[in-house]
Amino acid sequence: MKFETLCLHADLNKKDEWGTLNQAICQSATFVHKGVDVDSPYSYSRLSNPTRAHLENTVNALEGGYATYAFSSGMTAITVSMMLFKRGDHIISTYDLYGGALRLFNNVCNSNGIEYSFIDTSDIDLLEKTIKNNTKAIYIETPSNPLMEVTDIKRVSDIAKKHGLIVIVDNTFLTPYYQKPLSLGADIVVHSGTKYLGGHNDTLAGFVVCKTKELAEKILYFSKTIGGQLSPFDCFLIERGIKTLPIRMDRINDNAYKVALWLRGCNKIKKVYYVGFKYNKGYEIIKKQATGFGGMISIEVESEELAKKILKDVKIFQYAESLGGVDSLITYPMKQTHADLKKEEREAKGINERFLRISIGIENVEDLINDLNGAIND
Ligand SMILES: *Cc1c(COP(=O)(O)O)cnc(C)c1O
């Protein structure tokens, strides 16, 4: 089956005795045993649940994994993936990272004895130089959030293999519709399913996709021990979202390209961060490893006043955190996603009071451009 079909029919095991077309929401914490020492498919929902299993099978097929586990948020998924490491281990990570992941690594995992080096993972020589005796993994986000930097997943994976390291890729921004990290050599994919997979800004969700049986067994063990699984109803919502993932992504991709071009022609916009421009450093890499550019654009506007005016005056775009849904959103990373960073760190990256991040939705693109034009130029 091709990707678009897999989004609807990847898991043909869903048939139940009623013949429901959609996987039924199996709202049960526990399951009746068929007898002592008789195998039952389900026992307790922290371990597994039919609605969740169906969603996990779908996402697994889309990413091409060995097994996938669904969690109550992207952060739960990332936290569970960090359970693979212990005190004294060292992890190399993209320096431009989702703010929540940075907070987890710097303030929680770090206190538990895991050491991180945050570097520009698009610089392969630097990456290789940063590997130490206790390095265990490379954690990358590509394109990165919010600076849209591109890391070559295959080259990173080749180096990781040479040194026996695990590669973890956060594939939230492009989704498996555009980018399949496991096929490029990564070992684990994590997702905030809250974003494009769910696609409607109505449900938090996260996934850990494992390439091998060995990794899958470890993640399953942590999952059943820790908890934090996605609830049956939320599984149903994410499953429903995934059915339209390809057509949403196509529209979002087209809209984002047109909006980014328009923004580039705007005098008051000093810089447009968007991975689909040919002059970008990562352009050749993203063309090679992905089939689309996604819907994320960051901009630096001429003044703090203008940034605030845009947030106040947009009517279709909503000033809200999050991304990847059908509705277009704008956020102020300095105040929201990256508010926990030290000021110097944030400013050094260019995330200042003039910096905004835009998530393009599926609205009519002329309406989106008119909305931005009104907020920027009127
Ligand atoms: C939102 C996001 C996360 C965290 O996911 P939640 O579902 O909000 O917990 C992780 N990585 C990226 C790239 C994100 O955009």
Ligand as a Chemical Component Dictionary entry (heavy atoms), coordinates in Angstrom:
data_LIG
# 
_chem_comp.id                   LIG 
_chem_comp.type                 NON-POLYMER 
_chem_comp.pdbx_formal_charge   0 
_chem_comp.three_letter_code    LIG 
# 
loop_
_chem_comp_atom.comp_id 
_chem_comp_atom.atom_id 
_chem_comp_atom.alt_atom_id 
_chem_comp_atom.type_symbol 
_chem_comp_atom.charge 
_chem_comp_atom.model_Cartn_x 
_chem_comp_atom.model_Cartn_y 
_chem_comp_atom.model_Cartn_z 
_chem_comp_atom.pdbx_ordinal 
LIG C1 C1 C 0 5.246 20.323 20.558 1  
LIG C2 C2 C 0 6.510 19.644 20.330 2  
LIG C3 C3 C 0 7.004 18.709 21.242 3  
LIG C4 C4 C 0 6.285 18.397 22.543 4  
LIG O1 O1 O 0 5.066 17.764 22.323 5  
LIG P1 P1 P 0 3.778 17.909 23.267 6  
LIG O2 O2 O 0 2.780 17.064 22.564 7  
LIG O3 O3 O 0 3.412 19.354 23.333 8  
LIG O4 O4 O 0 4.157 17.377 24.607 9  
LIG C5 C5 C 0 8.186 18.066 20.933 10 
LIG N1 N1 N 0 8.875 18.337 19.806 11 
LIG C6 C6 C 0 8.428 19.233 18.912 12 
LIG C7 C7 C 0 9.229 19.490 17.675 13 
LIG C8 C8 C 0 7.251 19.925 19.142 14 
LIG O5 O5 O 0 6.827 20.834 18.253 15 
# 
loop_
_chem_comp_bond.comp_id 
_chem_comp_bond.atom_id_1 
_chem_comp_bond.atom_id_2 
_chem_comp_bond.value_order 
_chem_comp_bond.pdbx_ordinal 
LIG C1 C2 SING 1  
LIG C2 C3 SING 2  
LIG C2 C8 DOUB 3  
LIG C3 C4 SING 4  
LIG C3 C5 DOUB 5  
LIG C4 O1 SING 6  
LIG O1 P1 SING 7  
LIG P1 O2 DOUB 8  
LIG P1 O3 SING 9  
LIG P1 O4 SING 10 
LIG C5 N1 SING 11 
LIG N1 C6 DOUB 12 
LIG C6 C7 SING 13 
LIG C6 C8 SING 14 
LIG C8 O5 SING 15 
# 
